[in-house]
Amino acid sequence: MNKGEWGKIRAFFDMKTEEGFILKGFKLINGTNGMFVGFPSQKGQDDQYYDTIYADKELKEQVNQAAMKYYGGDIMTDGYDQSGGFNQTPPANDAPPADDAAFDDDIPF
C-alpha cells in the first residue's frame, strides 16, 4: 500500500488472491461519507470510467475491511450507503461481553 494524499485519494494498493492472482490499481478514497475502496477502472472512449474488476457487494465489503485495517483506519461494518461508498457508523453491539473463563481449559499451558 502506497499511502499519501492525492486529492481525495489516500492510498493506492494491489491485492493478491489465494490462487496467486495479483489485482492492481485499487484506491482508498476519502469520500463525503467516509473512506471507501475504489476498484480499478479504465477510461472509455466516451471519457467515462468503467470498472475493470467486478465483485459482488459482500466481496467489496471484505476488500474494504482489509484495506481499512491495513491502512490503519477504523474498520467499517455497516455496508454501503446510498452513494456507493461505505458508512463509517459502527452497528450497535447489544451482545454481552464474552466470558473468557469458559475458554481457560482450551489453553495448552
C-alpha positions as CSV (number, residue, x, y, z in Angstrom):
1,M,0.0,0.0,0.0
2,N,1.3,3.4,-1.0
3,K,-0.1,6.0,1.4
4,G,-0.2,9.7,0.8
5,E,-2.6,12.4,-0.2
6,W,-3.6,12.9,-3.9
7,G,-6.8,15.0,-3.7
8,K,-9.4,12.6,-2.2
9,I,-7.2,9.5,-2.7
10,R,-5.4,8.4,0.5
11,A,-3.7,5.3,-0.8
12,F,-3.0,3.1,-3.8
13,F,-2.7,-0.7,-3.4
14,D,-2.7,-4.1,-5.1
15,M,-4.2,-7.3,-3.9
16,K,-3.0,-10.9,-4.2
17,T,-5.6,-13.7,-4.2
18,E,-5.2,-17.1,-2.5
19,E,-4.8,-18.5,-6.0
20,G,-1.8,-16.2,-6.7
21,F,-3.6,-13.6,-9.0
22,I,-2.4,-10.1,-8.4
23,L,-5.1,-7.4,-8.9
24,K,-3.6,-4.0,-9.5
25,G,-5.0,-0.5,-9.3
26,F,-7.2,-0.2,-6.1
27,K,-7.5,3.2,-4.5
28,L,-8.5,4.1,-0.9
29,I,-10.7,7.2,-1.3
30,N,-11.8,9.7,1.3
31,G,-15.4,10.5,0.1
32,T,-18.1,12.7,1.6
33,N,-19.5,9.7,3.6
34,G,-16.1,8.4,4.7
35,M,-13.4,6.2,3.3
36,F,-14.1,3.5,0.7
37,V,-12.2,1.4,-1.8
38,G,-12.3,2.4,-5.5
39,F,-11.9,-0.6,-7.7
40,P,-9.6,-0.5,-10.7
41,S,-11.1,1.3,-13.7
42,Q,-10.3,2.3,-17.2
43,K,-11.4,5.4,-19.2
44,G,-13.7,4.6,-22.1
45,Q,-13.9,6.3,-25.5
46,D,-16.8,8.4,-24.1
47,D,-14.5,9.8,-21.3
48,Q,-16.4,7.8,-18.6
49,Y,-14.5,5.5,-16.3
50,Y,-15.5,1.8,-16.1
51,D,-14.5,-0.8,-13.5
52,T,-12.1,-3.4,-14.9
53,I,-12.7,-5.8,-11.9
54,Y,-16.2,-6.7,-10.8
55,A,-17.2,-8.0,-7.4
56,D,-20.5,-8.5,-5.5
57,K,-21.4,-6.4,-2.5
58,E,-20.1,-8.9,0.0
59,L,-16.7,-9.2,-1.6
60,K,-16.4,-5.4,-2.0
61,E,-17.1,-5.1,1.7
62,Q,-14.4,-7.6,2.5
63,V,-11.9,-5.7,0.3
64,N,-12.9,-2.5,2.1
65,Q,-12.4,-4.1,5.5
66,A,-9.0,-5.4,4.6
67,A,-7.8,-2.1,3.1
68,M,-9.0,-0.1,6.0
69,K,-7.4,-2.5,8.5
70,Y,-4.1,-2.3,6.6
71,Y,-4.3,1.5,6.2
72,G,-4.8,1.8,10.0
73,G,-8.3,3.4,10.0
74,D,-11.5,2.3,11.6
75,I,-12.9,-0.9,10.3
76,M,-16.4,-0.2,8.8
77,T,-19.0,-2.9,9.2
78,D,-22.3,-1.2,8.2
79,G,-22.0,-1.8,4.4
80,Y,-22.9,0.6,1.6
81,D,-24.6,3.9,1.9
82,Q,-26.7,5.3,-0.9
83,S,-23.8,6.9,-2.7
84,G,-22.0,3.6,-3.2
85,G,-19.4,4.3,-0.5
86,F,-19.3,2.8,2.9
87,N,-20.9,4.2,6.1
88,Q,-18.4,4.5,9.0
89,T,-21.0,4.3,11.8
90,P,-20.5,1.0,13.6
91,P,-23.5,-1.1,14.3
92,A,-24.9,-1.2,17.9
93,N,-23.5,-4.1,19.8
94,D,-26.1,-5.3,22.3
95,A,-24.3,-8.7,22.9
96,P,-22.8,-9.2,26.4
97,P,-19.0,-9.4,26.7
98,A,-17.5,-12.8,26.1
99,D,-16.8,-14.9,29.2
100,D,-13.1,-15.6,29.0
101,A,-13.2,-18.1,31.8
102,A,-15.2,-20.5,29.6
103,F,-12.1,-21.0,27.4
104,D,-9.5,-21.4,30.2
105,D,-9.3,-25.2,29.7
106,D,-8.5,-24.7,26.0
107,I,-5.1,-23.1,26.8
108,P,-2.4,-25.7,26.3
109,F,-0.1,-24.4,29.2
